[in-house]
């Protein structure tokens, strides 16, 4: 059996996946200098002069306060267990057990887990589904208004709302318009901006607005998905007003490690400082220009691409050529081109912030070989899931998980209550949540997804006994 250490030493290929620092090529210069020191010198505990994200004193506390001021918000916390831990703590700070939270249907699975942990009822809001791509798009202001106008009574107080901006694929929303609708109802809003960290920082090009500057109460940024930090690093920003910062601090203490890595904390600081430096807009513009040129060259060469709002995400429309994105991913990986997100109809590459010299030539060559070997008639579109209305689970997710359950074929689950999460990862968007009742349409759709994506969507589902 190959060991992890030997794999880490030997993995090759062109990295078009997360983390977006391109295997170190685009890490902040100050962090690169730290990593050139003898390994282990930076593996330190929470010494008094260092402190930690939840400590009042020390270098980390001072850095967090300085960066909050720089971004024009009130509080900042570094995270060392990814955006996941910060998203979960944020939701638990906003809602008490027995309350409800509005969640877009394309919410990340970490927030479903937070609902389970906190005894919170998720109220799901529909988002557009792109049938030619087989995945969700960005929520629209008109769609959210319709949802709010037809909001059912969940049987408990709605405490807050969550938005996703941009999506995994880089589709951006009118975040200011969405926030206006929710705040007009008095709801505090958490925005999962894990894939849009770069939107909040100085730029020479026209980018979608960041929720940080649009007035969201809480915003979570990943520092490795859309910023050039080390994997597992993230940051939470807060504007005081509707959410007590002491509640956020208490929720973070429940979920964050008591032994944060000094290297991860240094990566948080170095990455954010780098993105606030005068050199960052120059680098960002260069990478976006490279990405736009790449997409233009590939499109002219006949490589089918889907459009998006983030040029650093390249969405290859494999289904148009009769090729599953899952099969294309396996084939590309064998050829040394490693993508980020395979799906039945497309394959998404994250170009990140490193340079990719010669990529257009390599991409064209490999695509032509793949067409010659596996191309055919366009694949059938994926119909939208039957989740086009606001929906409330029958039971709290944590209650559904605690009850006795049995596993049945999907076709025999009509009318039953789900007792497990079905969530292909990546992208981590739930198709079925514990506590939801499975009607005939949902079962038929899941059966179809199982046929196209058997490794990710099971043919058997755990339901309440």
Secondary structure by P-SEA (a helix, b strand, c coil): cccaaaaaacccccccccccccccccccaaaaaaaaccccccccccccccccccccccaaaaaaaaaaaaacccbbbbbcccaaaaaaaaaaacccccbbbbbcccccaaaaaaaaacccccccccccccccccccccccaaaaaaaaaacccccccccbbbbbcccccccccaaaaaaaaaaaabbbbbbccccccccccccccccccccccccccbbbbbcccccccccccbbbbbbcccccaaaaaaaaaacccccccaaaaaaaaaaaaaaaccaaaaaaaaaaaaaaaaaaaaaaaccbbbbcccccbbbbccccccccaaaaaaaaaaacbbbccccccbbbbbbccccccaaaaaaaaaaaaaaaccccccccccccccccccccccccaaaaaacbbbbbcccccccccccccccccccccccccccccccaaaaaaaaaaaaaccccccccccccc
